[in-house]
Amino acid sequence: MATTDTLPDDPGTLKAMLLAERARAERLEQIIKELQRHRFGRRAEALPEDQLLLSLEEVEQTAASTEAENEAAAPTERASHAAKRRINRGSLPAHLPRIDVVVDIDDKSCPCCKGELHRIGEDKSERLDIVPAQFRVLVTRRPKYACRSCEDGVLQAPAPARLIEGGLPTEATVAQVLVSKYADHLPLYRQAQIYARQGITLDRSTLADWVGRAAFLLRPVHERLLVRLKGSTKLFADETTAPVLDPGRGKTKTGQLWAYARDDRPWGGTDPPGVAYVYAPDRKAERPIAHLAGFTGTLQVDGYAGYRVLAERGDVRLAFCWAHVRRRFYELAAAGPAPIASEALGRIAGLYAVEGDIRGRSAEERRDARLQRSRPIIDELEPWLRAKLALISQKTKLAEAIRYALSRWEGLTRFLDDGRIEIDSNVVERAIRPIALNRKNALFAGSDGGGEHWAVVASLIETCKLIDIEPHAYLADVITKIVNGHPNSKIDGLLPWAYPVAAALQDVA
């Protein structure tokens, strides 16, 4: 701030300087609050699901411990709780193998008259038992045959094709490594430690070789998946960082994993959901342009400016995400009293209330409901935001939040006239979360090639999860078919959508 020796004589100029310094101080105070919240508070608008479940687990464990203590002190209470569990626990899936264990009496003579007892029935109970994962060795024998009368040679069946020629693993073993790495987020070195506990010594580099070969084999399936998704009229897009080792510099560089997803289930669409990831070494606008070549329709995205370059080409219309708008106002409201931000949140909540009521209805019904109920909210929200923007300092975070919304207003309101468009891009953000978790556990990919492998395998696994296909069975089957010469002309038969859906399993309470 200027010293008293340099203060201007003009009162108007002095007032303007004081207002500018006040706005600067408010902005710095807001930044400090956000940093404090980032460091000490929760970072999401709502408690993350995994954190919520973790808290619930602790509560349930404590309750179970207390219940066990009470049962030990009162045997009658133990019997009462056991009867309640039998009523509420449900039944175990019929496809599981059953091993009968008969608990019988030693003496089958009547304790009164010593006559022979006859069986009048039985009590039967089922419990869930688990055998830890076990390795086994498949021994392949190929007998050789020769004729005693001729000397023309030896006949023998050809060796079956393998993914790893001369190697140890079956295709199912490789599929297990892939699922553990990309679905269960277990880095290869941890998998090697798990195998070592069962006496199987597998070096991490050996597992990496298996993953690389499998990812190369699955590339055509991944490419076809992306092509099929681009044949849709509406897609979601998002991107996230993918740290990659940069050997020449001895550190990591920041690559990107782009996600392109389809999920028409909220409006009853018939196309199956799916997601395809594409690795790129940077975040330039030319990346989505190249990835989405041939796509025509609506692309639902966040506020990244690179997508606008894609829309300027004329084939793609952008629909923006209200969750990103809401998040900016939420951050302001969570940091302290913020009447304008809080009111904006309330108005946006009205839009989401409508969406909650119409989820699952047809596109036409959704459009009609939005025009009737959401349009009035939107029509009032825009002039309200512009009026508030004119009253506040343009350098504040609140002004940034308002400008963010107003500068994307056309894309934010596109959902009103098309029942197929969602109010936000949460579909693809959910598809990004497993990538973020894998990134957290593995820290970085070993190379750009590793990033590409990550995209290939994760695309197939996450698509399986979206359509309730068991990923291990799917990958083992697809790898086996490709190794045995599945024709490229029938590659659609290898997509997760073509894989038979297993019968729904009944949950056990």
C-alpha positions in Angstrom: 0.0 0.0 0.0 1.2 3.5 -0.7 2.8 5.4 2.3 1.3 8.6 3.8 4.0 10.6 2.0 2.8 9.4 -1.4 -1.0 9.4 -0.9 -2.8 11.4 -3.6 -4.6 14.6 -2.7 -7.7 13.7 -4.8 -10.3 12.1 -2.5 -11.8 10.1 -5.5 -8.4 8.6 -6.3 -7.7 7.8 -2.7 -11.1 6.1 -2.4 -10.4 4.0 -5.5 -7.0 2.9 -4.1 -8.6 1.9 -0.8 -11.3 -0.1 -2.6 -8.7 -1.9 -4.7 -6.6 -2.7 -1.6 -9.7 -4.0 0.2 -10.6 -6.2 -2.8 -7.0 -7.5 -2.9 -7.1 -8.3 0.8 -10.4 -10.1 0.5 -9.0 -12.2 -2.4 -5.9 -13.1 -0.4 -8.0 -14.0 2.6 -10.2 -16.2 0.4 -7.0 -17.9 -1.0 -5.8 -18.5 2.6 -9.1 -20.1 3.6 -9.0 -22.4 0.5 -5.4 -23.4 1.4 -6.5 -24.1 5.0 -9.4 -26.1 3.8 -7.2 -28.0 1.3 -4.7 -28.8 4.1 -7.0 -29.4 7.0 -10.5 -29.9 5.6 -12.2 -32.3 3.3 -11.7 -31.5 -0.4 -15.0 -32.7 -1.9 -18.5 -31.2 -1.9 -19.7 -34.3 0.0 -17.9 -36.9 2.0 -16.3 -39.3 -0.5 -18.1 -42.6 -0.6 -15.0 -44.6 0.3 -14.3 -42.4 3.3 -18.0 -42.7 4.3 -17.9 -46.5 4.1 -14.7 -46.6 6.1 -16.3 -44.6 8.9 -19.4 -46.9 8.8 -17.1 -50.0 8.9 -15.5 -48.6 12.2 -19.0 -48.0 13.7 -20.2 -51.5 12.7 -17.0 -53.2 14.1 -17.5 -51.4 17.4 -21.1 -52.4 17.5 -20.2 -56.0 16.7 -17.6 -56.0 19.5 -20.1 -54.7 22.0 -22.6 -57.3 20.9 -20.1 -60.1 21.3 -19.3 -58.9 24.8 -23.0 -58.8 25.8 -23.5 -62.3 24.3 -20.6 -63.7 26.4 -22.2 -62.3 29.5 -25.8 -63.4 28.6 -26.1 -66.8 26.7 -29.8 -66.3 26.2 -29.0 -63.0 24.3 -26.6 -65.0 22.1 -29.3 -67.4 21.1 -31.7 -64.6 20.3 -29.1 -62.8 18.1 -28.3 -66.1 16.3 -32.0 -66.7 15.5 -32.2 -63.1 14.1 -29.2 -63.7 11.9 -30.7 -66.8 10.4 -33.8 -64.9 9.5 -32.1 -61.9 7.9 -28.9 -63.3 6.2 -30.5 -64.4 2.9 -29.3 -67.5 1.0 -26.0 -68.4 -0.7 -25.8 -68.5 -4.5 -26.9 -71.9 -6.0 -23.8 -72.1 -8.3 -21.4 -72.4 -5.4 -20.1 -76.0 -4.8 -21.5 -77.6 -1.6 -19.4 -79.8 0.7 -21.6 -81.8 3.1 -20.4 -82.2 6.7 -22.6 -84.5 8.7 -22.5 -84.0 12.5 -24.1 -87.2 13.9 -24.6 -88.8 17.3 -22.2 -91.7 18.2 -24.8 -94.0 19.7 -28.0 -94.7 17.7 -29.7 -96.7 20.5 -32.6 -95.2 22.6 -31.3 -94.0 26.0 -34.5 -95.3 27.6 -35.2 -98.8 26.2 -32.0 -99.3 24.2 -34.0 -99.9 21.0 -32.7 -98.8 17.6 -33.4 -95.1 16.8 -34.8 -94.3 13.3 -34.2 -91.0 11.5 -37.1 -88.6 11.4 -35.5 -85.5 9.8 -32.5 -83.2 10.1 -31.5 -79.6 10.7 -29.5 -78.0 7.9 -27.5 -74.8 7.9 -25.2 -73.3 5.3 -22.1 -71.1 6.0 -19.8 -69.3 3.5 -16.3 -70.8 3.4 -13.3 -69.5 1.5 -10.3 -71.4 0.2 -7.4 -68.9 -0.4 -6.3 -68.5 -4.0 -4.1 -71.4 -5.0 -1.7 -72.0 -7.8 -1.8 -75.2 -9.8 0.3 -76.6 -12.6 -1.3 -77.5 -15.9 0.7 -80.4 -17.4 0.3 -80.7 -21.2 1.3 -84.0 -22.7 1.5 -84.6 -26.4 2.0 -88.3 -27.2 4.2 -89.2 -30.2 3.2 -91.9 -32.6 5.2 -93.9 -35.1 4.5 -96.8 -37.4 6.4 -100.0 -36.9 6.2 -100.9 -40.6 7.2 -97.5 -42.0 10.0 -95.0 -41.2 8.4 -91.9 -42.6 8.3 -89.9 -39.4 6.6 -89.3 -36.1 3.0 -88.0 -35.7 2.1 -85.7 -32.9 -0.6 -83.1 -32.2 0.6 -79.5 -32.6 1.4 -77.6 -29.5 -1.5 -75.3 -28.4 -0.9 -71.6 -29.0 0.2 -69.6 -26.0 0.4 -65.9 -25.2 3.8 -66.4 -23.7 5.6 -68.9 -25.9 7.9 -71.0 -23.7 6.7 -69.1 -20.6 5.1 -70.3 -17.4 1.7 -68.6 -17.3 -1.6 -69.7 -18.8 -3.9 -67.0 -20.3 -6.0 -67.1 -17.1 -2.8 -66.3 -15.0 -2.0 -63.3 -17.2 -5.6 -62.2 -16.9 -5.3 -62.4 -13.1 -2.3 -60.2 -13.2 -4.1 -57.6 -15.4 -7.2 -57.5 -13.1 -5.1 -57.3 -10.0 -3.1 -54.4 -11.4 -5.8 -52.4 -13.2 -9.0 -53.3 -11.3 -7.8 -54.0 -7.8 -4.9 -51.4 -8.0 -2.2 -53.8 -6.9 1.2 -52.8 -8.4 3.3 -55.6 -9.8 5.8 -55.6 -7.0 3.0 -56.2 -4.5 1.6 -59.0 -6.6 5.1 -60.6 -6.7 5.1 -60.4 -2.9 1.7 -62.1 -2.7 2.9 -64.9 -5.0 6.1 -65.4 -3.0 4.1 -66.2 0.1 2.8 -69.3 -1.8 6.3 -70.3 -2.8 6.1 -68.9 -6.4 9.0 -66.8 -7.2 8.1 -64.3 -10.0 10.2 -61.3 -10.6 8.4 -58.0 -11.1 10.0 -57.6 -14.5 8.6 -61.0 -15.5 5.1 -59.8 -14.6 5.7 -56.6 -16.5 6.6 -58.7 -19.6 3.3 -60.5 -19.3 1.3 -57.3 -19.0 3.1 -55.7 -22.0 2.4 -58.7 -24.2 -1.2 -59.0 -23.2 -1.8 -55.2 -23.7 -0.3 -55.5 -27.2 -2.5 -58.4 -28.0 -5.6 -56.5 -26.8 -4.9 -53.3 -28.7 -7.3 -54.1 -31.6 -10.1 -54.7 -29.2 -9.5 -51.4 -27.5 -9.4 -49.6 -30.8 -12.6 -51.2 -31.9 -14.2 -50.2 -28.5 -13.3 -46.6 -29.2 -14.7 -46.7 -32.7 -18.0 -48.1 -31.5 -18.3 -45.4 -28.8 -17.6 -42.7 -31.4 -20.5 -44.1 -33.4 -22.8 -42.7 -30.7 -24.6 -39.4 -30.9 -23.6 -38.4 -27.4 -20.4 -39.0 -25.4 -18.8 -37.8 -22.2 -15.2 -36.7 -22.1 -12.7 -36.0 -19.3 -9.0 -36.3 -18.7 -6.7 -36.8 -15.8 -3.0 -36.8 -15.3 -0.9 -39.9 -15.7 2.6 -39.4 -14.3 5.1 -41.2 -16.5 8.8 -41.9 -15.8 11.1 -39.8 -18.0 14.4 -41.8 -18.1 16.4 -39.1 -19.8 15.8 -36.7 -16.9 15.6 -39.1 -14.0 12.2 -37.9 -13.0 8.6 -38.1 -14.0 6.7 -36.1 -16.7 3.0 -35.5 -16.8 1.1 -37.5 -19.4 -2.7 -37.6 -19.8 -5.3 -40.3 -19.8 -8.3 -39.1 -21.8 -11.6 -40.9 -21.1 -14.5 -41.1 -23.5 -17.6 -42.7 -22.0 -21.2 -43.6 -23.0 -24.0 -44.3 -20.6 -27.6 -43.9 -21.9 -29.2 -45.8 -19.1 -30.6 -42.7 -17.3 -32.9 -42.1 -20.3 -33.5 -45.7 -21.3 -31.2 -45.8 -24.3 -30.5 -49.2 -25.8 -26.7 -48.8 -26.5 -24.6 -50.5 -23.8 -22.5 -48.3 -21.6 -18.7 -48.3 -22.1 -15.6 -46.2 -21.6 -12.4 -46.0 -23.6 -9.2 -44.4 -22.3 -6.5 -43.0 -24.6 -3.1 -42.1 -23.4 -1.4 -38.9 -24.7 1.9 -37.3 -23.6 0.3 -33.9 -23.1 -3.0 -32.0 -22.8 -3.0 -30.1 -26.1 -6.3 -29.4 -27.8 -5.3 -31.5 -30.8 -5.5 -34.7 -28.7 -9.3 -34.9 -28.3 -9.6 -33.7 -31.9 -7.5 -36.7 -33.0 -9.2 -39.2 -30.6 -12.7 -38.2 -31.7 -12.1 -38.0 -35.4 -15.4 -39.1 -37.0 -17.6 -38.4 -34.0 -20.7 -36.3 -34.6 -23.0 -35.3 -31.9 -23.1 -33.9 -28.3 -20.0 -34.0 -26.1 -20.5 -33.5 -22.4 -17.4 -32.0 -20.8 -16.0 -29.9 -18.0 -14.7 -26.4 -18.7 -11.4 -27.3 -20.4 -10.9 -24.8 -23.2 -9.4 -27.5 -25.5 -12.8 -28.9 -26.2 -14.0 -25.6 -27.6 -11.4 -26.0 -30.4 -13.1 -29.3 -31.2 -16.5 -27.7 -31.3 -15.4 -24.9 -33.6 -14.9 -27.5 -36.3 -18.7 -27.8 -36.5 -19.4 -31.5 -36.0 -19.6 -31.4 -32.2 -21.8 -29.5 -29.8 -20.6 -29.1 -26.2 -22.8 -29.6 -23.2 -21.1 -28.3 -20.0 -21.3 -29.6 -16.5 -23.3 -28.1 -13.7 -21.4 -30.0 -11.1 -18.3 -28.0 -12.0 -20.3 -24.8 -11.6 -21.7 -25.9 -8.3 -18.3 -26.9 -7.0 -16.9 -23.4 -7.4 -19.8 -21.9 -5.3 -19.5 -24.7 -2.8 -15.8 -23.9 -2.2 -16.7 -20.3 -1.4 -19.7 -21.2 0.9 -17.7 -23.9 2.7 -14.9 -21.4 3.5 -17.1 -19.1 5.5 -20.2 -16.9 5.3 -21.0 -16.3 1.6 -24.6 -15.2 1.0 -24.4 -15.0 -2.8 -22.6 -18.3 -3.2 -25.1 -20.0 -0.8 -28.0 -18.7 -2.7 -26.5 -19.8 -6.0 -26.1 -23.3 -4.5 -29.8 -23.3 -3.5 -30.9 -22.4 -7.0 -28.7 -25.0 -8.6 -30.1 -27.5 -6.1 -33.5 -26.9 -7.6 -32.2 -28.1 -10.9 -30.8 -31.3 -9.4 -34.1 -31.9 -7.6 -35.8 -32.1 -11.0 -33.1 -34.5 -12.3 -33.6 -36.8 -9.3 -37.3 -37.0 -10.1 -36.9 -37.8 -13.9 -34.0 -40.2 -13.8 -34.8 -43.3 -15.7 -37.6 -41.8 -17.7 -37.6 -41.5 -21.5 -35.8 -38.7 -23.3 -39.1 -37.1 -24.3 -40.4 -37.1 -20.7 -37.2 -35.7 -19.4 -37.2 -32.9 -21.9 -40.9 -32.0 -21.1 -40.2 -32.0 -17.4 -37.1 -29.8 -17.8 -38.9 -27.3 -19.9 -41.7 -27.1 -17.4 -39.7 -27.1 -14.1 -36.0 -26.4 -14.9 -36.5 -23.7 -17.5 -38.0 -21.1 -15.1 -35.0 -21.7 -12.7 -32.5 -21.1 -15.5 -34.3 -18.1 -16.8 -34.1 -16.4 -13.4 -30.6 -17.6 -12.6 -28.8 -15.9 -15.5 -30.0 -12.3 -14.8 -29.5 -12.8 -11.1 -25.9 -13.9 -11.7 -25.2 -10.9 -13.9 -26.7 -8.5 -11.4 -24.6 -9.9 -8.6 -21.5 -9.8 -10.8 -22.0 -6.1 -11.3 -22.1 -5.4 -7.5 -18.9 -7.2 -6.5 -15.2 -6.7 -7.1 -14.2 -8.4 -10.4 -11.0 -9.7 -8.7 -12.7 -11.9 -6.2 -13.1 -15.7 -6.4 -16.9 -15.2 -6.4 -16.6 -13.1 -9.5 -14.5 -15.9 -11.1 -17.2 -18.4 -10.2 -19.9 -16.3 -11.8 -17.9 -15.6 -14.9 -17.2 -19.3 -15.2 -20.9 -20.1 -15.4 -21.9 -17.2 -17.6 -19.1 -17.8 -20.2 -20.5 -21.3 -20.7 -24.2 -20.6 -20.5 -25.1 -22.0 -23.9 -23.5 -25.3 -23.1 -24.9 -25.3 -19.6 -28.4 -24.9 -20.8 -28.3 -27.4 -23.6 -29.7 -30.2 -21.5 -33.0 -28.4 -21.3 -34.0 -29.1 -24.9 -32.5 -32.7 -25.2 -33.6 -35.4 -22.7 -30.6 -37.5 -23.7 -28.2 -35.0 -22.2 -27.3 -35.2 -18.5 -27.1 -32.1 -16.2 -23.4 -32.9 -15.5 -20.5 -35.1 -16.6 -20.4 -37.2 -13.4 -20.6 -40.4 -15.6 -17.1 -39.9 -16.9 -15.8 -38.5 -13.7 -16.8 -41.8 -12.0 -14.9 -43.6 -14.8 -11.8 -41.5 -14.0 -11.8 -42.4 -10.3 -10.3 -45.9 -10.8 -7.5 -44.3 -12.8 -6.8 -41.9 -10.0 -6.7 -44.8 -7.4 -4.4 -46.8 -9.6 -2.2 -43.7 -10.0 -2.0 -43.3 -6.3 -0.9 -46.9 -5.6 1.5 -47.3 -8.6 2.7 -43.6 -8.5 3.7 -43.6 -12.2 3.8 -45.5 -15.4 7.3 -46.7 -16.5 7.1 -45.1 -19.9 4.8 -43.7 -22.6 4.3 -47.3 -23.6 3.2 -48.1 -20.1 0.7 -45.4 -20.2 -0.7 -46.8 -23.5 -1.0 -50.3 -21.9 -2.7 -48.7 -18.9 -5.3 -47.2 -21.3 -5.9 -50.4 -23.2 -6.4 -52.8 -20.3 -8.3 -50.3 -18.1 -10.8 -49.6 -20.9 -11.8 -53.2 -21.2 -11.9 -53.7 -17.4 -13.9 -50.6 -16.6 -16.4 -51.4 -19.5 -16.8 -54.9 -18.0 -17.6 -53.3 -14.6 -20.2 -51.0 -16.2 -22.1 -53.9 -17.7 -21.6 -56.3 -14.8 -19.2 -58.6 -16.6 -16.6 -60.4 -14.5 -13.4 -59.0 -15.9 -11.1 -61.9 -15.2 -13.3 -64.4 -17.0 -13.7 -62.0 -19.9 -10.0 -61.2 -20.3 -8.9 -64.9 -20.0 -11.5 -65.8 -22.7 -10.6 -63.0 -25.1 -6.8 -63.5 -24.8 -7.3 -67.2 -25.4 -9.4 -66.6 -28.5 -6.9 -64.1 -30.0 -4.0 -66.4 -29.3 -5.9 -69.1 -31.1 -6.4 -67.0 -34.2 -9.7 -65.2 -33.8 -10.4 -63.4 -37.1 -10.0 -59.7 -37.0 -13.2 -59.4 -39.2 -15.2 -60.7 -36.2 -13.6 -58.5 -33.6 -16.9 -57.1 -32.4 -17.5 -60.6 -30.9 -14.6 -59.8 -28.5 -16.0 -56.6 -27.1 -17.3 -56.8 -23.5 -20.8 -56.2 -24.7 -20.7 -59.5 -26.7 -19.6 -61.5 -23.7 -22.4 -63.5 -22.0 -23.6 -61.9 -18.8 -23.4 -64.2 -15.9 -26.5 -65.0 -14.0 -27.2 -62.5 -11.3 -25.9 -63.7 -7.9 -28.0 -63.2 -4.8 -26.3 -61.1 -2.2 -25.8 -62.6 1.2 -26.8 -60.2 4.0 
